[in-house]
């Protein structure tokens, strides 16, 4: 039960994390999985890829397919809308963290 609640809560954090990195440089799924794991988010590709697809459908990310060593890799970059959402999320996160810190 608690795991399910935490997964819902962390979904927003994961999306902010994705937007942050997609603003720095184009990202791809395997790289993002590794990055999230470094920050304690243990999610599978079966969880991440639907998040990326939804964020693309919502206009937060754009996708570019590139041929990498004979395989198609999908790279995601932030859109103008995604950047606005990220800026607002940063403000809200900052306010929340100021309030809840020790």
Z-matrix of the N, CA and C atoms (Angstrom, degrees):
N
C 1 1.461
C 2 1.529 1 111.00
N 3 1.344 2 116.81 1 -49.46
C 4 1.462 3 119.45 2 -179.12
C 5 1.519 4 111.15 3 -63.64
N 6 1.336 5 117.23 4 -38.56
C 7 1.461 6 120.07 5 179.33
C 8 1.517 7 111.29 6 -58.88
N 9 1.321 8 116.36 7 -40.78
C 10 1.469 9 120.88 8 -179.03
C 11 1.532 10 110.29 9 -65.73
N 12 1.298 11 116.96 10 -41.15
C 13 1.467 12 121.95 11 179.52
C 14 1.528 13 109.74 12 -66.01
N 15 1.327 14 116.92 13 -45.22
C 16 1.472 15 120.52 14 179.69
C 17 1.524 16 110.84 15 -63.92
N 18 1.338 17 118.08 16 -38.94
C 19 1.469 18 120.87 17 179.00
C 20 1.526 19 110.24 18 -60.99
N 21 1.318 20 116.85 19 -41.93
C 22 1.472 21 120.21 20 178.00
C 23 1.522 22 110.45 21 -62.91
N 24 1.318 23 116.18 22 -44.91
C 25 1.459 24 121.15 23 -179.50
C 26 1.523 25 111.11 24 -63.31
N 27 1.325 26 116.59 25 -45.87
C 28 1.458 27 120.95 26 -176.79
C 29 1.518 28 113.22 27 -72.10
N 30 1.313 29 118.82 28 -17.27
C 31 1.461 30 121.47 29 178.97
C 32 1.527 31 110.70 30 -56.39
N 33 1.305 32 117.64 31 -42.52
C 34 1.462 33 121.32 32 177.55
C 35 1.515 34 111.73 33 -63.65
N 36 1.338 35 116.79 34 -41.27
C 37 1.466 36 120.55 35 178.13
C 38 1.525 37 110.17 36 -63.28
N 39 1.321 38 116.40 37 -41.66
C 40 1.465 39 121.31 38 -179.87
C 41 1.523 40 109.98 39 -62.49
N 42 1.312 41 117.24 40 -43.06
C 43 1.465 42 120.26 41 179.73
C 44 1.526 43 111.40 42 -64.37
N 45 1.313 44 117.62 43 -39.64
C 46 1.467 45 120.75 44 176.86
C 47 1.527 46 109.40 45 -64.29
N 48 1.315 47 116.25 46 -41.81
C 49 1.461 48 121.15 47 178.27
C 50 1.528 49 110.48 48 -60.24
N 51 1.314 50 117.04 49 -44.21
C 52 1.466 51 121.44 50 178.43
C 53 1.518 52 110.50 51 -60.85
N 54 1.324 53 116.99 52 -47.34
C 55 1.465 54 120.12 53 179.66
C 56 1.528 55 111.27 54 -60.75
N 57 1.309 56 116.15 55 -42.05
C 58 1.467 57 120.94 56 179.81
C 59 1.530 58 110.14 57 -57.04
N 60 1.325 59 116.91 58 -50.67
C 61 1.460 60 119.66 59 -177.62
C 62 1.523 61 112.55 60 -72.06
N 63 1.323 62 117.22 61 -34.10
C 64 1.469 63 120.14 62 178.39
C 65 1.522 64 110.74 63 -67.59
N 66 1.321 65 116.63 64 -21.42
C 67 1.470 66 120.34 65 175.05
C 68 1.533 67 110.34 66 -76.77
N 69 1.328 68 116.72 67 -35.58
C 70 1.467 69 121.37 68 -179.29
C 71 1.528 70 112.07 69 -70.54
N 72 1.334 71 116.04 70 -41.03
C 73 1.468 72 122.04 71 -178.11
C 74 1.522 73 108.39 72 -169.97
N 75 1.329 74 117.51 73 158.88
C 76 1.468 75 119.09 74 176.83
C 77 1.533 76 110.24 75 -59.47
N 78 1.312 77 116.63 76 138.15
C 79 1.462 78 122.37 77 -178.21
C 80 1.522 79 109.45 78 -115.52
N 81 1.323 80 116.29 79 159.13
C 82 1.455 81 120.81 80 171.95
C 83 1.522 82 107.75 81 -133.02
N 84 1.316 83 116.18 82 162.00
C 85 1.455 84 122.23 83 -168.95
C 86 1.503 85 116.53 84 -54.02
N 87 1.331 86 118.14 85 -52.13
C 88 1.460 87 120.33 86 -176.73
C 89 1.530 88 110.54 87 -62.10
N 90 1.332 89 116.99 88 -41.91
C 91 1.457 90 119.76 89 177.95
C 92 1.533 91 110.49 90 -61.33
N 93 1.336 92 116.29 91 -43.11
C 94 1.464 93 120.31 92 -178.18
C 95 1.526 94 110.76 93 -66.39
N 96 1.325 95 117.76 94 -38.15
C 97 1.475 96 120.53 95 176.18
C 98 1.523 97 110.46 96 -58.61
N 99 1.331 98 116.18 97 -45.91
C 100 1.471 99 120.17 98 179.81
C 101 1.526 100 111.12 99 -64.25
N 102 1.313 101 117.08 100 -41.99
C 103 1.467 102 121.47 101 178.67
C 104 1.521 103 111.03 102 -61.93
N 105 1.303 104 116.98 103 -45.40
C 106 1.467 105 120.63 104 179.70
C 107 1.526 106 111.12 105 -64.56
N 108 1.320 107 116.79 106 -38.26
C 109 1.473 108 120.10 107 178.81
C 110 1.528 109 110.79 108 -63.53
N 111 1.335 110 116.83 109 -36.12
C 112 1.471 111 120.20 110 177.39
C 113 1.524 112 111.39 111 -62.12
N 114 1.324 113 116.46 112 -22.47
C 115 1.465 114 120.98 113 -179.77
C 116 1.528 115 112.36 114 -104.06
N 117 1.327 116 116.45 115 14.16
C 118 1.456 117 120.75 116 173.60
C 119 1.515 118 116.19 117 88.96
N 120 1.323 119 118.01 118 7.34
C 121 1.460 120 120.84 119 177.53
C 122 1.519 121 107.87 120 -94.65
N 123 1.313 122 116.65 121 109.68
C 124 1.458 123 120.98 122 -178.27
C 125 1.530 124 108.62 123 -99.23
N 126 1.333 125 115.61 124 82.49
C 127 1.457 126 119.62 125 179.98
C 128 1.520 127 109.43 126 -115.14
N 129 1.309 128 115.66 127 157.38
C 130 1.461 129 121.33 128 -179.37
C 131 1.525 130 109.74 129 -94.73
N 132 1.317 131 115.00 130 167.67
C 133 1.466 132 119.45 131 174.98
C 134 1.525 133 110.07 132 -63.57
N 135 1.323 134 117.03 133 -29.95
C 136 1.462 135 121.57 134 177.50
C 137 1.518 136 112.88 135 -66.84
N 138 1.312 137 116.95 136 -17.45
C 139 1.464 138 121.88 137 174.53
C 140 1.522 139 110.14 138 -95.33
N 141 1.333 140 116.59 139 -43.66
C 142 1.469 141 120.55 140 -175.15
C 143 1.523 142 112.96 141 -65.87
N 144 1.333 143 117.47 142 -48.04
C 145 1.465 144 118.73 143 -173.54
C 146 1.528 145 113.50 144 -61.89
N 147 1.328 146 119.64 145 -40.86
C 148 1.470 147 117.85 146 173.71
C 149 1.532 148 113.18 147 -62.08
N 150 1.326 149 117.45 148 -32.80
C 151 1.471 150 120.61 149 176.31
C 152 1.523 151 109.35 150 -64.09
N 153 1.336 152 116.58 151 -47.53
C 154 1.469 153 120.27 152 179.13
C 155 1.530 154 111.01 153 -60.93
N 156 1.328 155 116.99 154 -42.95
C 157 1.472 156 120.73 155 -179.94
C 158 1.530 157 111.13 156 -63.95
N 159 1.313 158 116.64 157 -40.85
C 160 1.468 159 120.56 158 178.80
C 161 1.525 160 110.44 159 -66.03
N 162 1.320 161 116.66 160 -42.77
C 163 1.465 162 120.08 161 179.22
C 164 1.525 163 110.62 162 -64.02
N 165 1.320 164 116.89 163 -35.62
C 166 1.461 165 120.34 164 175.60
C 167 1.537 166 109.95 165 -66.88
N 168 1.325 167 116.91 166 -46.32
C 169 1.466 168 121.31 167 179.62
C 170 1.528 169 111.62 168 -61.42
N 171 1.333 170 116.31 169 -32.10
C 172 1.467 171 121.35 170 179.15
C 173 1.526 172 112.39 171 -80.49
N 174 1.327 173 117.33 172 -2.59
C 175 1.459 174 120.81 173 178.05
C 176 1.516 175 114.86 174 82.55
N 177 1.337 176 116.89 175 16.31
C 178 1.466 177 120.43 176 -179.56
C 179 1.529 178 111.99 177 -89.44
N 180 1.329 179 116.00 178 -26.54
C 181 1.458 180 122.65 179 -179.39
C 182 1.518 181 109.70 180 -130.83
N 183 1.320 182 115.58 181 152.38
C 184 1.460 183 120.87 182 169.02
C 185 1.523 184 107.11 183 -115.09
N 186 1.320 185 115.66 184 152.57
C 187 1.458 186 121.16 185 -177.61
C 188 1.523 187 110.24 186 -115.63
N 189 1.322 188 115.57 187 138.05
C 190 1.460 189 121.86 188 175.04
C 191 1.526 190 107.10 189 -129.49
N 192 1.310 191 116.67 190 128.18
C 193 1.460 192 120.49 191 177.94
C 194 1.521 193 109.27 192 -92.29
N 195 1.334 194 115.63 193 131.50
C 196 1.466 195 121.62 194 179.61
C 197 1.527 196 108.76 195 -128.09
N 198 1.306 197 114.88 196 145.31
C 199 1.457 198 120.43 197 175.99
C 200 1.525 199 107.81 198 -86.37
N 201 1.324 200 116.00 199 115.88
C 202 1.457 201 122.02 200 179.88
C 203 1.528 202 107.34 201 -121.74
N 204 1.324 203 115.51 202 110.47
C 205 1.472 204 121.92 203 -179.98
C 206 1.526 205 111.63 204 52.48
N 207 1.316 206 115.82 205 43.58
C 208 1.457 207 121.45 206 176.39
C 209 1.518 208 115.53 207 82.68
N 210 1.323 209 117.35 208 -0.16
C 211 1.466 210 121.58 209 178.99
C 212 1.520 211 109.50 210 -117.62
N 213 1.319 212 115.61 211 147.89
C 214 1.462 213 120.26 212 177.52
C 215 1.524 214 108.90 213 -84.30
N 216 1.329 215 115.38 214 123.05
C 217 1.467 216 121.43 215 176.71
C 218 1.523 217 107.60 216 -115.21
N 219 1.326 218 115.52 217 134.74
C 220 1.460 219 120.97 218 -179.68
C 221 1.521 220 109.12 219 -96.40
N 222 1.326 221 114.81 220 121.59
C 223 1.461 222 121.96 221 177.93
C 224 1.520 223 108.75 222 -105.96
N 225 1.323 224 114.88 223 138.37
C 226 1.462 225 121.16 224 -179.23
C 227 1.525 226 109.86 225 -114.97
N 228 1.326 227 115.42 226 135.56
C 229 1.464 228 122.59 227 176.43
C 230 1.525 229 108.64 228 -125.62
N 231 1.307 230 115.07 229 154.77
C 232 1.458 231 120.14 230 179.96
C 233 1.531 232 109.95 231 -74.20
N 234 1.316 233 116.26 232 146.60
C 235 1.464 234 122.07 233 174.86
C 236 1.523 235 109.04 234 -98.86
N 237 1.314 236 116.41 235 175.21
C 238 1.463 237 120.18 236 175.65
C 239 1.535 238 110.17 237 -60.89
N 240 1.323 239 116.17 238 -42.69
C 241 1.473 240 120.23 239 177.41
C 242 1.524 241 110.00 240 -62.43
N 243 1.324 242 117.17 241 -43.26
C 244 1.460 243 121.11 242 178.41
C 245 1.511 244 111.82 243 -61.14
N 246 1.324 245 116.76 244 -38.99
C 247 1.454 246 121.26 245 178.70
C 248 1.529 247 110.98 246 -64.60
N 249 1.327 248 116.87 247 -41.05
C 250 1.473 249 120.21 248 177.46
C 251 1.526 250 110.38 249 -63.98
N 252 1.322 251 116.44 250 -43.17
C 253 1.467 252 120.57 251 178.17
C 254 1.525 253 110.19 252 -62.31
N 255 1.328 254 116.80 253 -42.55
C 256 1.468 255 120.69 254 179.06
C 257 1.524 256 111.00 255 -61.79
N 258 1.322 257 117.98 256 -44.41
C 259 1.470 258 120.35 257 179.79
C 260 1.529 259 110.73 258 -61.28
N 261 1.321 260 116.90 259 -42.84
C 262 1.471 261 120.42 260 179.04
C 263 1.532 262 110.57 261 -67.04
N 264 1.329 263 116.77 262 -41.23
C 265 1.466 264 120.30 263 179.32
C 266 1.526 265 110.81 264 -63.25
N 267 1.329 266 117.12 265 -38.90
C 268 1.467 267 120.36 266 177.96
C 269 1.528 268 110.78 267 -61.51
N 270 1.322 269 116.81 268 -43.26
C 271 1.470 270 120.37 269 178.91
C 272 1.527 271 110.37 270 -61.14
N 273 1.336 272 116.03 271 -47.36
C 274 1.466 273 120.41 272 -178.27
C 275 1.525 274 110.85 273 -65.39
N 276 1.340 275 116.84 274 -41.55
C 277 1.462 276 120.46 275 179.94
C 278 1.530 277 110.31 276 -64.09
N 279 1.326 278 116.92 277 -41.46
C 280 1.455 279 121.09 278 179.45
C 281 1.533 280 110.34 279 -60.84
N 282 1.311 281 116.23 280 -46.00
C 283 1.468 282 120.30 281 179.15
C 284 1.527 283 111.21 282 -62.68
N 285 1.331 284 116.09 283 -43.03
C 286 1.465 285 120.47 284 179.66
C 287 1.520 286 110.50 285 -63.32
N 288 1.320 287 117.55 286 -47.91
C 289 1.454 288 120.61 287 -177.25
C 290 1.531 289 111.82 288 -65.13
N 291 1.336 290 117.07 289 -35.59
C 292 1.470 291 119.56 290 175.62
C 293 1.519 292 109.53 291 -61.51
N 294 1.314 293 116.75 292 -39.34
C 295 1.465 294 120.94 293 -176.58
C 296 1.529 295 112.91 294 -74.03
N 297 1.319 296 117.24 295 -38.70
C 298 1.468 297 118.81 296 -172.64
C 299 1.522 298 114.75 297 -95.19
N 300 1.343 299 117.27 298 -8.98
C 301 1.471 300 117.38 299 -179.79
C 302 1.527 301 109.57 300 -62.49
N 303 1.297 302 114.85 301 150.19
C 304 1.474 303 122.21 302 -177.54
C 305 1.488 304 109.52 303 -19.58
